[in-house]
Amino acid sequence: MPGYFDNTPERRSTNSIKWKAYDKDVLPLWVADMDFLSPPAVIEALRQRVEHGIFGYTYEPQELRDLIVARLKNLYNWEIKPEDIVFLPGVINGFNLACRMIARQHPNSQVIVQPPIYPPFLVAAEHNDLHRLDIPLVDTGSGYYEIDFEAFEQAITPQAKLFILCNPHNPVGRVFTRAELTRLAEICERHDVLICSDEIHCDLIFSGQQHIPVASLSPEIASRTITLMAPSKTYNIAGLEGSFAVISDPETRHAYEKARAGLTGHINLLGVTAAIAAYQDGQSWLSELLAYLESNRDFLASYIQQNLPGISMFSPEGTYLAWINCREARIPGNPQRFFLENARVAMNNGDDFGIGGQGFVRLNFGTSQAILRDALERMRTALSQLD
């Protein structure tokens, strides 16, 4: 597909959140959607469905359940049953529903998160009248984050009933290893803490890395885990709102279904159409996407090292999001605001990601290299004008 990912259609006229949030002279490298066309197979399947012309209520198709079961077996040797799958509008809905379920079972309890973390994690407990327990990841000094397992276990209280894991981690870009996930799961088991694992970026993994669903480690861990996945980030179809939870324990699944009763209804008909097409026929597109994203990641890391003094980043192991440290760049005030005002480049404010986010920005490199290069050159010019 030569040039497919260099082609980034104009998006401001499409009510794109990403492209309409800022003035027209701003390059938006913030919210996590990509500027690429979705797979041709997805576009064609949607075209055929639209031409049918009727968009009424739809069943949750067995075909999609079977595709997910086969996909998880093929990619991870993880065997689930079709009935383990609960379809959802989105992953954020998914972990908020887990909090709602816990609030019904254990009022006033705690929800563990690992900041710096995707901002909706930070408010999920509060949304459901629970309390958030921050157990931060540890920056080893090079931008590579690790889990301090002793600190993690010591911080857990008897009130902690849910751990929302993010793997691959947004924003720090870690793809946690089997050993790390096993140790986390063992700690949660000892303290009777349920795991809700947001794995929405699981398909966006770079060379030398392997995604391991935490629930695939053992039947015992699976029985205390809610896994959240979606084709949305992978195939750039987030606006079609189609995600799913995998919950193998029948009692937990029943409680989860009760928690969502009356809140989430029928699944999106076009989202189902896109998901089926993506999972059936999207692999060659995905392989080329990953190569393009990896090239962007490497270009970004090299450019920062060579041209942006005082700024550093760890090359993410997964996702198309870079967590960029601006603390040594002599930037006055907030770096997100500095680059927006002086470079006309919009990134996410590190402060929004909780503990450890001050002085950072999150940059979305899921765009054409031409746009990425333009943004970086603007940032270089802005930095060069500092006293």
Summary of the structure (lengths in Angstrom):
residues: 387
radius of gyration: 20.8
end to end distance: 45.5
largest distance: 62.5
contacts: 1274
relative contact order: 0.17
helix: 46%
strand: 15%
